[in-house]
Structures are given as structure tokens and as C-alpha cells.
């Protein structure tokens, strides 16, 4: 069942009695809210929508494009919006009303004197606000929300705020797992940077291990782990080449902005002169220890740089194999779409 965030019951039943709400759309803000509601009713992930569109063989639905459309950052092409609605299994007899709604909004967005040129976005122009395992997250690649090109009038920002509660539910409910990853929906009214990534988690008696390469001239190495902080107080011990190195510090849970990058500084004595490091994380406590991405940074001549990356998850088995990744006692695997906090300085914690 798709619960209404305001507690009014089943959205699907309500939608059937409400009629073609798309007929009332007159601005981008209205359109964004209705699209977000259809996504909630579909109760699927962005990855599943992309797969459905690919199977249908029509317009493609990149996850980044869909996420920008749902957040109000970009006005979609007509074909993209229609493919999105069809992937959400919107009834065929309702699609004409959506097309008319799109046309009304498009006209309001045209500059004075413009012709009939389609001015909606091209998927090639979609910024890297959401990537499958890659908006940089650790600060290595993603320019951050404050540096992205503005995407429309001020009303778009209002639309993003107006739909934040709905989007929060979407972000919190994707691929709801049983162990090691969270499923509680957020409630704040500010949408942070949204990222989709796949990962794994292990519970009591479990562990994970992988091997990374570093420069033997390093004077320090640190691990940066992307985690789902919706699972609070995750603890695991860390060994490096068989030697105890410390443990991941437990973090308080955050049910609103679930993505975090946690840093662990490996004692320099364990990395100096080494060309490779075998890292083992062993479960200590919490409902599960989850991991989506590891970035390994090294300090050379006083400067930090990226030495290696381990992308974890069922969609990144090549990266796992390249780093001899192994997991014991796996309790969850899958894909999550969550938000980082609005301020980039809050993305990373010790």
C-alpha cells in the first residue's frame, strides 16, 4: 500500500475517485507535485522505471533525468514524461490529459516571441545530481548543488520544497530491506543532493574484505565509506593486512538525509611502504553494517589524492572482483535512492 504522507490512507484508492487531476495543472510546480505522486503510487525504484522503459523499447528513462524531473530541477521533454508515466503504469485513457498539462506548462515557460520549438531538456544536458554510484559523494567529482547550473525560474525551487515531503517518502522507501539498510521515510522539507547507489550489508557474525592498491611512498591512508545512516550505531572492527587498525565509530541515525561518507584514518605504520592493503570489516553491533562505496585516499608529499575506489553492490560485480571483495553473512543487497544533507560540508563525518 502507498500511504499518503499526510495520513489520508491509500493514495491509489484516492486517485481513482479524484479523476483526471492533470487537467488542473497550470504551472511547473503543479506538474512536479503530480509526477511525484504518480511515482509514489507506482511504488517502484528509479532503476525499475528505467528497466521498464528499456523493455518497452521507446524513450529511455535515465535515473538522473527522472530524479531531476521529480525534484523540479528540470522541465522534461514530452516524450520523457510520457515514458515515465507509462512506466508508472498510468492508465492509457489518462495520458491525453497529461499531454495537455505538459503543453500548458511548456507555453508558460516559453520566452516572449518564442515559436513552437520544444525548449524542454535534453537527457544529454542532465547534470550529475543523481548518478548510479557516482555523484561524488566524497567530493572527488561532484561539483555540489551550489555549483550546478540553475534550472528554471524561481517557481521551480518552490516546487521542490512543496514536493519535498512526497519525495522524502520516495527516497526513504526505495528497495526497503530487512537487515542492514533503512526504510523509514524522512520528514524534513528541504531536499538535499539525491544519489542512487547499490550496496550490501552484513549482520552478526558477518564481515567484508577487499584489497586496494596504494603508493608505498604514502605517509597516510584513509578510508571513506558511503553508508546508509538510516541504520544507527553501526560498528565494525577494521584490520589491515591482518593487523588491528581500529573500528568504525558508531553514528547516530538520520531518517531524513540518509547518505553519509564516513572517514577512517588508518595508522600510518600499517600503510608505510605497502603497495596493497587488505581491509577486513568485522561486525560489532547495530541492525546491520552497510557499505556502498569505498574511496581510498593517500597522502603523498603532504597532499591527499585518490589511490583507489571499490564500488560495492550487485550492479558492480566487476569492481568487486577487481578488488577481491568478499562478504560473509550478507543480510541485504540492493539499490537505494537517498539524499545527502543540503550542505555539502555535512556529507562527510569522522
N, C-alpha and C positions, 0 to 999 in steps of 0.2 A: 504493500500500500504506500502511496505517495502522500505523506502527511503535509498539510498546509502549515507553514511556519508560524502562522498566527493561530493555529489550533482549531481550524474550522472543519477538520475532518479530511475525507478523501478528495483530493483535487480532481481525480478522474471523474468521479460522480458529479462534482460541482460543474466541471467543464461541459458535461453532456447536457446539463439543464440550462447553462448560461447562453448557449447559442454562439453564433459566429462573432466572437469578441474582436476579431481582426477588423471588422467593419468600423469600429470606433477609433481605430488608430489614426492619429493625425500628426504625430511627431516622432522623432527618433527615440525619445525616451519611452513612449508608449510601446513602440515596436520592440525595444530591448526587453522591457518587462514581460511582454507576451512570449517572446522567444525563450527567455529564461524559464518561464512557466512550462512551456512545452518540453523543454529539456528535463525539468523536474518530473513531469508526467511520464516521460519515456523511461526514466529510472535506469539509464544506461551510462556507460562511461564515454568520454570523447573518443577513446580508442575504438569502442564498439561502433559508434556512429561512423567513424572513418572506414571501418571494415564493411559496414553495410553499404555505404556509398560505393566503395570499390567493387563490391559484389554486384551491385546494380549496373555498374559499367557506365554511369553518367558522369556528372560533375564530381570532382574529388572534394573531400572534406578534410583537409589537414587540421590536425588538432589545434595548432596555433591559431589558424584562421577562425575556427569555431569559438575558441576561448576569447579572442578579441571581439568577436561579434556579440557574445553573451555578456561581456563586460562593458559593452558600449564604446570600445576604443575605435572601432572601425564600422563604417556603414557597409554592409555586404553587397556583393553582386546579387542580382536577382537569382541567377542560377545556383549560387552557393546557398542562399537562404532556402530556396525550394528543395534543393537536395537535402539540406539539414532537416526540413520539416518532413520530407518523405522518409528519411532515416529514423525520425522520431515516430513514424507510423501515424502521422496526422491523416485523417480521413480525406480521400480524394475530393469529395464534394466540398471540403472546406478550403482547398488550395486556391481557388479563384479569389476568395476574399483576402487571402494573404497576398496574392499578387497585386490586388488593388491597393492594399495597405502599403506595400513596398513602393508602388508608383506614387502614392500621395506623399510619402515621406521623401522620396527622391526629388520630387518637384520642389518641396520646401527647402531642400539643400542646394539646389542649383543657384549659381550667382545670377544677378540680373543680366538679361540679354543672352543667357546661355541657350543653346539649342537642345536637341534631343540626345546629345551624346551621353552615353552611360558613364557617370562620374563615380560610380562605386568602386570599391577597392579591387585590386588585383591580388591574387594569392602571392604573387612574387613580391609585392610590397609589404607583406605582413611582417611586422617587426618581431624579433625573437623574444617576445614577452613570455611565451609559453613554448617550450620545446620538449620533446620526449628525451628526458635525461640530459638536458643540457643548457638551459638559460643560465648563465654562470652564477648562480648558486654560490660559488666560493669567491666570486669577484674576479675570476680569471678572464671571462669572456663577456658576460652580460653587462651592457653599459649602464643598467639600472634604470628604474622608472623615471628618474628625473632627467635623463639624457635622451629619452625616446622622443621621436617627432610627435608633435601634437596631432591628435586625430579627430578634428572636427570642432564644432562650436562648443561654447560653454555648457550647452544643454546636455552634451554627451557626458560630461563629468557629473552633472546632476543625475543622469540616467544611471550611471554606475553606482552612485550612492543609493538611489531609490531601489535598485535591484540587488543590493548587497546581501540582504537577508536571504533572498531566494538563492543567490549564488553561493552564499555560505553553506546552505543546506546541500547544494550540489557538490561543493568542494569537500564537505565532510562526509558525504555518503558514498562516494565512488569506491567500488570494489571493497565493500565492508568486510573485513576479515574477522576471523575468530580469535587468532592468537598473534600477538606481536605487532599489530598495527591498529590504528584507532578507527572509530566510526561515529563518534559523537559530533553532531553538527555544530558549527560556530554560530555566534550571535552578534558579533560586532557589526558596525555599519560602515566600515572602511575596508575596501578590498585591497589587499597587498599584491605583490607580484605573484602571479599564478604559474605554477610549474607542474607538469605531468611527468612522472617517472615511475619505473618499475623497480622492485626490490624484493628482499627476502627477510625473514625473521626467524629466530630460534628461541626456544624456551629452556626450562630447567634441564640440565644435563647436556645442553647443546653448545655448539661452538662454530666458529667460522675461521678459515685461514686463507691466506693468499700471499703471493710473493711479488715484490716490486723491485725495480732497479733504481739505484741511486749512484751518485758520483762518489767514489772513495775519498775525494778531497773535501767532502762535506764537513762542516763544523756544527751541524744540527739538522735534524729531520723532524717534521711534524706531520701528523695525520689529520686530515679534515674529512669528517664523515657527515654526509647528509642523512638525517634521520627524521622520522615522523614523531614529533614531540607531543602528539596527542596521546601517546603512551608514556605516562610519567615514570620518573625514577628508574630509568634503565641503567643497569650497572653490568659491566663485564670487565674481567681482568685482561690485561694485554701482555703477551710475551713477544719478544723479538729475537729470532734465531734461537729460540728455546730459553732465553733469559727473561726473568720477570722485568717488566718495564713500568708497570703501574696499572691504573684502571680508568675506565671512562667514568667521569663524575656524573652522578645522577642529576637530572634536570627536572624541575617542576613541569608538570604537563601544561600544554596550551591547546585548548579546544577551538580557538579562533584562528590562529596563524600557526599551522602545524609544522611547516618546514623549518628546520634549523640546520646550521652547519656547526658541528662541534669540533674543536681543535684539541688534539693531544700532542704534547711535545715529548718526543722520545728522548731519553737521556743520551747525551752525545757520545758517551762511552760505548753505547751499543751500536752506534752507526759509523763511527770514525773508521776509515779505511775499508769499509764494506762496499761491495758492488751490488749486492742484493740483500733484501731483508724479507724474512718470512714472518708475517704478522699473524698471531692467533688471538682471537677474541673468545673468551670463555664466559658463559652466562653466570651471573651472580644473583640478580634479583630483578623484579618487575613482572609485568604480564608478558613480556617478550622483548628481546633485543633486536631492533630492526636496523637495516642498512640498505642504502640505495646507491650511494656513490662514495668512493674514497678518492680524494686528491692528495697526493704525497708531495709535499714541498720540502726543498732542501736549501740550506744556507751555504753559499759559496762566496768566498771573499767578501763576507759581510752582507751579501744581498740574497734575498729569498727568491726562488723560482720554482716552477712546477717540474718535478722529476718524473712523475708517473701518475696515471689515473686508472682506477679499477671501477668499471661500470657494472653494477650488480643487478641481476634480475633475469627473469625468464626470456626477456627480449634482448638480452645482451650476453648470451652464452659464449660468443666469440671472445669478448673481453674477459669473461670468467676463465675460459680455457687458457688464454694467453698468460694469465696470472696464476694459474693452477689453483683457482678458487674452489674451496670445498666447504660444505656446510653439514653439520651434524645436528640432528633433532629439529629439522626445519618444521616450523609451526604455521608458516604463512608464506605465500608468494603471490605477487600480483602487481597491479598498477594503481597508483593513487594520483589524484589531482587535488593539490592543496595550495595554500597561499603562504608566501613568506610575509613577515611583518612589513608594513608600509615603509618604514625607514630602513634603508639598507644596512646601516650600522648595527641594527638589531638582528640581522640574519645569522651572524656568527657569534658563538659563545665558547667559553673555555670549558 
